[in-house]
Amino acid sequence: MTPEELIQETKESIEFNTKKIEVLDKEINEIKQEATKNIEKLNGERNQIVAQIIKDQGGIEKLEKLINVQDKVES
């Protein structure tokens, strides 16, 4: 193999590997975008559940106060 052939082969290898990196980077970005979308969806669902828990806790506190007032009136 001549030095020129070796240079050409090396250049082709660099070009090929560069294209592989570009493809991998594109796939990585697509996966990141999908993961981000899924995380945002799950966080939204989680926030709705947390809001419901807080609402329910407030309801329980009101009921407990109502029960305590009724108990005091009855005694």
N, C-alpha and C positions, 0 to 999 in steps of 0.2 A: 504494500500500500504506500502510495506516495504521500508526502506531506500535504499536498493540495487535497488529495482525497480524504485524508484524515481530518483536515480542516473542514471540508464540506460535510463530512459525516457528523462531525461534532456540532456544526451549525444546525444541521437538520435535527439532531437529537435535542438541542436547546430549543428549537422552534416547536418540536413535538411536545416536549415537556412543558413548555410555556402554555401551549394550548390546553394541555391536560389540567394545568393549574387554573386556567380561566374557567374551564368547565366545572371543576371542583368548587371554585369560589362562587360560581353562579348557583350551584346546588346548595351550598352552605347558606347563602343568602335566602334562597327560597325556603329552606327548612327553618331558618331563624324567623322569617316573616310568618310562616304558618304557626310556629310555636308561640310567637308573640300574640297572634290572633287568638289562639286557644287559651293562653294565659289570661288575656283580657276578658274573654268570655267567662272563664271559671271565676275570675275575681269579681265580675259582675254578679254572677249567681251567688257567690259567697257574701257579697255585700247585701244582697236582697235578704238572705237568710239571717245575717246579723241584724238587719233592720227589723225583721220580724221578731227576733228574739228580744230586742230592746222594747218593741211595742208590747209583746206579751208580758215582759217583766213589769212594765208600767201598768198593765191591766191587772196583774196579780197584786201589785201594791195597792191599787184602788180598791180591789175586792177585799183585801185584808183590812184596810182602813174601815170599809163599810161594815164588815163583820165585827170589828172591834167596837164601832159606834153602836151597833145593834145590841151587842152583848152588854154594853154599859147602860143602855136604855132599859133593857130587860131586868137588870139587877137593881 
